[in-house]
Each structure stands twice: as C-alpha cells, then as structure tokens.
Amino acid sequence: MNRIWQRLSKREKGLVALTLFIFLLVLGRFLLVSPFLARREWVKSQLEIQPQLLEKNFRYVGQKAEMTANLEKTRGEIKTMESSLLAGDTPSVSASELQQTVQGVAAREGTQVISTRVLNPEAMGSFTKIPIQIEVSGQIDQVANLIKGIESTEKLLVISELNIRSLFTPVLVARPQTVPQTPPQNLRASITITGFSRAQPTFSSKNDSPPARTKSEEEKNPAKPTPRR
C-alpha cells in the first residue's frame, strides 16, 4: 500500500485525499447530520402539537358535567329499554311470555285466538329476535284494536307480517231471539309478531362431559372395581 502511495504523483495524492474527504463528509452526513435533523424536526412538530392537545384536553375537562349528564341519560334509556325486553333465560321461555302477552291483548279486545306458532329465533348481536305467528278471527274493529294493542304494550313488540282475509257470512231470515247472540266474526287474520330479549350465552354439553377413554388408555389404566360394602 505504501509503495502504491509513493508511486502516485503530488496531484494524484491530492485527488485521492480530496475523494477520501468527500466520502467521509457524505458518510458523516448520513450517519450524524441526517438523524440529527430528523430528530430536530420531530421535536419541533411535537412542540407544535402538544399545546393543541393540551387545549383539547382542557375543553374535555370543561365538558365533564355535560358528558356526565349525557351518560346518566343514556343509562336511564338503556334501563327503560331493558324493561321492554322479553324475560327468560332461553328463547323458548321468552316465546312463552310473548304468547301470553299477545293472548291477553286478544282476549281483552274480544278476538278469538285460533292458533299460535313459535318461529325460529334470530340472533342480533346482544339481542335475540323472538317471532311468533298467531291466527285470530273477529270483526274489523276488533282486529284493528288488537293490532293497536299489540303495538302499544309495555313490551317492545313489532308486527312484521299481517295477512287478513274476509269470511263470508250468509244473510239469514230474521227470527225472534230470546237469547242475545255474539256478533258474527267476519275476518280472519294471520299476524307475525316479533319481540326481543337479551342474548344468553350458549354452552355446549359436549364440552362439559369428560372425554371418552380410548382402548389403549383402558388397557394401561383399567377401571378399579368398586368395593362392596
């Protein structure tokens, strides 16, 4: 290396020294100056952002009373909504309560319940839709009052489907009547009613039962006989 350096002329040595200086300068910029400038810009941006964040936090602190009032209001609304849900730990129990509620409204409005059918429940996040289908017969005003009564109950009930057909009643010759008769029922309605209940966690019975023993395990660990008393 010394021989090569000695063979170089003064001008060539100057060019080599200049090239080495430029290389060290560029290397120093990438290793020292660039990280320092990047760190400086980051600190500058943080100094500009922190006052804005501090002001924003002060605004939130000033709205503490309003936010607390809104939170209490929301909790009250949730509690009110909870009372309008169907009770029961399982969908079948909730469907039974829904049937009793609808049948009570039907009896109050004077309609005759012909049949009721529980439909498949449907999960909706934290809630479960409990639908039933009921078929009733009655006059126009009775069926209308039934629909109105279902939608105005304390429970949150929704009529999702309504099919009504008219029943023909022939005109008979008027005869003297000693006993008053009930008014003719000239409408038959099929109503699908949906209630809502809290979704209950389901547990699989397979997970609760102990795993079956394999044949090899039975050979290694035979079952101990129960001592006779």
Buried (B, 14 or more C-beta within 10 A) or exposed (E): EEEEEEEEEEEEEEEEEEEEEEEEEEEEEEEEEEEEEEEEEEEEEEEEEEEEEEEEEEEEEEEEEEEEEEEEEEEEEEEEEEEEBBEBEEBEBBBBBBBEBBBEBBEEBBBBBEEBEBBEBEEEEEBBBBBBBBBBBBBEEBBBBBBEBBEEBEBBBEEEEEEEEEEEEEEEEEEEEEEEEEEEBBBBBBBBBBBBBBBEEEEEEEEEEEEEEEEEEEEEEEEEEEEEE
